[in-house]
Amino acid sequence: MPAKGKHRRPRSNSLTRGFVAAGTGGAVLALPLIAATGANAAEKAAPAAASAGKSAAPAASEKAAPKKQAGTETYSVVSGDYLSKIADERDVRGGWQKLYEDNREVVGGNPSLILPGMKLTIGAKAPAPAKAAPTKAAPAKAAPAKPAPVKVAPKAAPKAEAPKVAPAAAAPSTGSGFTAPVSAGVTTPYRMAGGSWSSGYHTGVDFSASSGTPVKAVGAGTVVSAGWGGSYGNEVVIRHEDGRYSQYAHLSSLAVSSGQSVGGGTQIGLSGSTGNSTGPHLHFEIRTGPSYGSDVDPLAYLRGHGVTI
């Protein structure tokens, strides 16, 4: 028989006690209700949080900066707006200056004065410069044009009717009426040999006379020719009363014409360097005929008429 003694009840844990206590009365519902309440609160909190999250997202998106919009858009001005504010909010490239430039016709001359209800264009592209159509200018009245200067071709060589100088009064002559053709000395004598002359010698005498020196008829006679003489340039040939002919060559101008009668000492022209000439001088000849090749000693002829040379 088992010994009598006290029976030790087994120690129960708190979880067992809880369930035991539940059997004694209404207290048993305490833990399940707490647990159910917590679970139920948790289940309700989750949808609430979810719905709260959903409602919060749109609110945040409403406050977010506006996204850049491609292309052109129209903005309606509201109270409190100003151009720099709108440019910042709408991210206008170029700032308020660009916004004002695009809407100058709407805003007017004062960019600080915009009114609610104004419709502003945002994002307008700058218009490409249009090629100006060619315009026909009104025909201007042309100023009276000055006549263009007429170029006159130089004459190849002076002809018989060269500018004439007024005949000078007859110079004092010897008792025979003869005189020297110019008041100058002789540079090239008669019959000087050389290849410069086609005949092989000098057919006359050369007097040292600068261009423009008056040339006189050595004696009275009639002009048989006055004009261009080829290599002699401007020349005068006079037939004298004794049948001899005097020639005056390389003249710069003539003062007599063919057929004219002259006296000894009458000016017939001016010395020069026309024709085949190396410089201003007077080439003087005495001939038995009017043409080249009939020459005689000119100084001997003058001296025979009392002229001292």
C-alpha positions as CSV (number, residue, x, y, z in Angstrom):
1,M,0.0,0.0,0.0
2,P,1.4,3.2,-0.9
3,A,2.6,5.2,1.9
4,K,0.4,7.9,2.9
5,G,1.7,11.3,2.3
6,K,1.0,14.5,0.6
7,H,0.5,14.2,-3.1
8,R,2.4,16.8,-5.1
9,R,0.3,18.3,-7.8
10,P,2.1,18.7,-11.0
11,R,3.1,22.1,-11.8
12,S,1.2,23.5,-14.7
13,N,2.5,26.2,-17.0
14,S,0.8,29.5,-17.6
15,L,-0.6,28.3,-20.9
16,T,-2.4,25.4,-19.2
17,R,-3.7,27.7,-16.5
18,G,-5.1,29.9,-19.1
19,F,-7.1,27.2,-20.7
20,V,-8.2,26.0,-17.2
21,A,-9.3,29.4,-16.3
22,A,-11.3,29.5,-19.4
23,G,-13.4,26.7,-18.2
24,T,-14.5,28.4,-15.0
25,G,-16.4,31.2,-16.4
26,G,-16.5,34.1,-18.8
27,A,-12.8,34.9,-18.2
28,V,-12.0,32.2,-20.7
29,L,-13.0,34.5,-23.5
30,A,-10.4,37.1,-22.6
31,L,-7.4,35.8,-24.6
32,P,-9.3,34.8,-27.7
33,L,-11.1,38.1,-27.8
34,I,-7.9,40.0,-27.4
35,A,-6.3,37.9,-30.1
36,A,-9.3,38.3,-32.4
37,T,-9.5,41.9,-31.8
38,G,-5.8,42.4,-32.7
39,A,-6.1,40.3,-35.7
40,N,-9.2,42.0,-36.8
41,A,-7.5,45.4,-36.3
42,A,-4.6,44.2,-38.3
43,E,-6.8,43.1,-41.1
44,K,-8.7,46.4,-41.1
45,A,-5.4,48.4,-40.8
46,A,-4.0,46.8,-44.0
47,P,-6.8,47.9,-46.3
48,A,-6.9,51.3,-44.7
49,A,-3.2,51.7,-45.1
50,A,-3.5,50.6,-48.7
51,S,-6.3,52.9,-49.4
52,A,-4.5,55.7,-47.6
53,G,-1.5,55.0,-49.8
54,K,-3.6,55.2,-52.9
55,S,-5.1,58.5,-51.9
56,A,-1.7,59.9,-50.9
57,A,-0.2,59.2,-54.3
58,P,-2.5,61.5,-56.2
59,A,-2.0,64.2,-53.7
60,A,1.7,64.0,-54.0
61,S,1.4,63.9,-57.8
62,E,-0.8,67.0,-57.7
63,K,1.9,69.0,-55.9
64,A,4.8,67.7,-58.1
65,A,6.3,70.1,-60.8
66,P,4.6,69.9,-64.1
67,K,6.2,67.7,-66.7
68,K,7.7,69.1,-69.8
69,Q,5.3,69.0,-72.6
70,A,6.4,68.5,-76.1
71,G,5.2,70.9,-78.7
72,T,3.1,74.0,-78.1
73,E,0.6,74.5,-75.3
74,T,-1.8,77.2,-74.2
75,Y,-1.7,78.5,-70.6
76,S,-4.5,80.6,-69.1
77,V,-3.3,83.3,-66.7
78,V,-4.7,83.2,-63.2
79,S,-4.6,85.7,-60.4
80,G,-1.1,86.0,-58.9
81,D,0.7,84.9,-62.0
82,Y,3.7,86.8,-63.5
83,L,5.8,85.8,-66.4
84,S,8.9,84.7,-64.5
85,K,6.7,82.5,-62.3
86,I,5.0,80.9,-65.3
87,A,8.3,80.4,-67.1
88,D,9.7,78.6,-64.1
89,E,6.7,76.4,-63.5
90,R,6.3,75.5,-67.2
91,D,10.1,75.1,-67.6
92,V,10.2,77.6,-70.5
93,R,13.6,77.5,-72.2
94,G,14.8,81.1,-72.5
95,G,12.9,82.2,-69.3
96,W,10.4,85.0,-69.1
97,Q,12.1,86.9,-71.9
98,K,11.3,84.0,-74.4
99,L,7.7,83.7,-72.9
100,Y,7.2,87.5,-73.4
101,E,8.7,87.5,-76.9
102,D,6.3,84.7,-77.9
103,N,3.3,86.5,-76.4
104,R,4.1,90.2,-77.0
105,E,0.9,90.8,-79.0
106,V,-1.2,89.4,-76.1
107,V,0.7,91.0,-73.2
108,G,1.3,94.3,-74.8
109,G,4.2,96.7,-74.2
110,N,4.6,96.1,-70.5
111,P,5.8,92.5,-69.6
112,S,5.0,93.2,-65.9
113,L,1.3,93.6,-66.6
114,I,-0.5,90.4,-67.3
115,L,-4.2,89.9,-66.5
116,P,-6.2,86.8,-65.5
117,G,-7.7,85.1,-68.4
118,M,-5.0,85.9,-70.9
119,K,-4.1,83.0,-73.1
120,L,-0.3,82.5,-73.4
121,T,1.4,80.3,-75.8
122,I,4.2,78.2,-74.3
123,G,6.8,76.3,-76.2
124,A,6.4,78.3,-79.4
125,K,9.3,77.7,-81.8
126,A,11.0,80.8,-83.2
127,P,9.8,81.2,-86.7
128,A,12.4,80.5,-89.3
129,P,13.4,83.7,-91.2
130,A,11.4,83.8,-94.3
131,K,13.1,84.6,-97.5
132,A,12.0,88.0,-98.6
133,A,10.4,87.9,-102.0
134,P,12.2,90.1,-104.4
135,T,10.4,93.4,-104.6
136,K,10.5,95.6,-107.5
137,A,11.7,98.9,-106.5
138,A,10.1,101.9,-107.9
139,P,12.2,103.1,-110.8
140,A,14.2,106.0,-109.5
141,K,14.6,109.0,-111.6
142,A,18.0,108.8,-113.1
143,A,20.1,111.8,-112.7
144,P,21.0,113.3,-116.0
145,A,24.0,111.4,-117.1
146,K,27.1,113.4,-118.1
147,P,28.2,112.7,-121.6
148,A,31.1,110.4,-121.7
149,P,34.3,112.2,-122.9
150,V,34.9,111.5,-126.5
151,K,38.4,110.3,-127.2
152,V,39.8,111.8,-130.3
153,A,42.3,109.6,-132.1
154,P,45.6,111.4,-132.6
155,K,46.4,112.2,-136.2
156,A,49.0,110.1,-137.7
157,A,50.9,113.0,-139.1
158,P,50.2,116.6,-139.8
159,K,49.0,117.4,-143.2
160,A,49.4,120.4,-145.5
161,E,46.7,122.3,-143.6
162,A,48.7,122.4,-140.3
163,P,48.0,125.2,-137.8
164,K,49.2,128.4,-139.3
165,V,50.9,131.2,-137.5
166,A,50.4,134.8,-138.6
167,P,53.2,135.8,-141.0
168,A,55.7,138.0,-139.4
169,A,56.8,141.2,-141.0
170,A,59.7,140.8,-143.5
171,A,63.0,140.8,-141.6
172,P,65.7,143.2,-142.7
173,S,67.5,141.8,-145.6
174,T,70.6,142.5,-147.7
175,G,70.4,144.9,-150.6
176,S,69.6,141.9,-152.7
177,G,66.6,141.0,-150.6
178,F,68.1,137.7,-149.3
179,T,68.5,136.7,-145.6
180,A,69.4,133.6,-143.5
181,P,66.5,131.3,-142.8
182,V,67.0,131.4,-139.0
183,S,69.3,133.3,-136.6
184,A,71.3,130.3,-135.6
185,G,74.6,128.5,-136.3
186,V,75.2,125.5,-138.6
187,T,75.5,122.0,-136.9
188,T,75.7,119.6,-139.9
189,P,77.4,120.9,-143.1
190,Y,76.5,120.2,-146.7
191,R,77.8,117.0,-148.3
192,M,78.8,115.4,-145.0
193,A,79.1,111.7,-145.6
194,G,77.2,109.1,-143.5
195,G,74.8,106.2,-143.5
196,S,72.1,108.3,-142.0
197,W,71.2,109.7,-145.4
198,S,69.8,107.7,-148.3
199,S,72.1,109.4,-150.8
200,G,75.2,108.6,-148.6
201,Y,75.7,112.3,-147.8
202,H,73.9,115.3,-146.3
203,T,72.0,117.1,-149.1
204,G,71.6,120.4,-147.1
205,V,72.8,122.1,-144.0
206,D,71.3,121.9,-140.5
207,F,70.8,124.9,-138.3
208,S,70.6,124.7,-134.6
209,A,67.1,125.9,-133.9
210,S,65.0,125.0,-130.9
211,S,61.4,124.0,-131.5
212,G,59.2,127.0,-132.2
213,T,61.9,129.2,-133.7
214,P,60.5,131.4,-136.5
215,V,61.7,130.3,-140.0
216,K,61.9,132.9,-142.8
217,A,62.0,132.7,-146.6
218,V,65.6,133.4,-147.7
219,G,64.4,135.4,-150.7
220,A,61.3,136.5,-152.7
221,G,59.4,133.8,-154.6
222,T,56.4,131.6,-154.8
223,V,55.5,128.7,-152.5
224,V,55.3,125.6,-154.7
225,S,54.5,123.2,-151.8
226,A,53.7,123.4,-148.1
227,G,52.8,120.3,-146.2
228,W,53.9,116.8,-145.2
229,G,57.1,115.7,-147.0
230,G,57.6,112.1,-145.7
231,S,61.0,111.8,-144.0
232,Y,61.3,115.6,-144.2
233,G,58.2,116.0,-142.0
234,N,56.4,119.3,-142.5
235,E,58.2,121.2,-145.2
236,V,57.9,124.3,-147.4
237,V,59.5,124.6,-150.9
238,I,59.8,128.1,-152.6
239,R,60.8,128.9,-156.2
240,H,62.8,132.0,-156.4
241,E,63.1,134.5,-159.2
242,D,66.5,133.2,-160.3
243,G,65.0,129.7,-160.9
244,R,66.4,128.1,-157.8
245,Y,64.4,126.4,-155.1
246,S,64.8,126.6,-151.3
247,Q,63.5,123.8,-148.9
248,Y,62.8,124.2,-145.2
249,A,62.2,120.8,-143.4
250,H,61.1,119.3,-140.1
251,L,58.9,122.3,-139.2
252,S,56.5,122.1,-136.3
253,S,53.9,124.3,-138.0
254,L,53.3,126.1,-141.3
255,A,52.4,129.7,-142.0
256,V,52.1,129.7,-145.8
257,S,50.3,127.6,-148.4
258,S,51.0,126.5,-152.0
259,G,50.8,129.3,-154.6
260,Q,51.4,132.0,-152.1
261,S,53.9,134.8,-152.9
262,V,56.5,135.7,-150.2
263,G,59.3,138.2,-149.9
264,G,62.7,137.7,-148.4
265,G,62.5,137.5,-144.6
266,T,58.7,136.5,-144.6
267,Q,57.9,134.0,-141.8
268,I,56.8,130.7,-143.3
269,G,56.6,128.5,-140.2
270,L,58.2,127.4,-137.0
271,S,61.1,125.0,-136.6
272,G,60.5,121.6,-135.0
273,S,61.4,117.9,-135.2
274,T,58.8,116.3,-137.5
275,G,59.6,113.4,-139.9
276,N,62.9,111.5,-139.6
277,S,64.6,113.8,-137.1
278,T,66.8,113.2,-134.0
279,G,65.8,116.5,-132.4
280,P,64.6,120.1,-133.1
281,H,66.5,121.8,-135.9
282,L,66.0,123.3,-139.4
283,H,67.1,121.3,-142.4
284,F,67.7,123.8,-145.3
285,E,68.5,123.0,-149.0
286,I,69.0,124.9,-152.3
287,R,68.0,122.9,-155.4
288,T,67.9,123.3,-159.1
289,G,64.5,121.7,-159.2
290,P,61.6,121.3,-156.8
291,S,62.4,117.6,-155.9
292,Y,65.0,115.7,-153.9
293,G,68.3,114.9,-155.7
294,S,68.9,118.3,-157.4
295,D,70.7,119.9,-154.5
296,V,73.5,122.5,-154.6
297,D,75.6,124.1,-151.8
298,P,73.1,126.1,-149.8
299,L,75.7,128.3,-148.0
300,A,77.5,129.2,-151.2
301,Y,74.1,130.2,-152.7
302,L,73.3,132.5,-149.8
303,R,76.7,134.0,-149.7
304,G,76.4,134.7,-153.4
305,H,73.4,136.9,-152.6
306,G,75.3,138.8,-149.9
307,V,74.2,136.8,-146.8
308,T,76.9,136.5,-144.2
309,I,76.9,133.1,-142.5
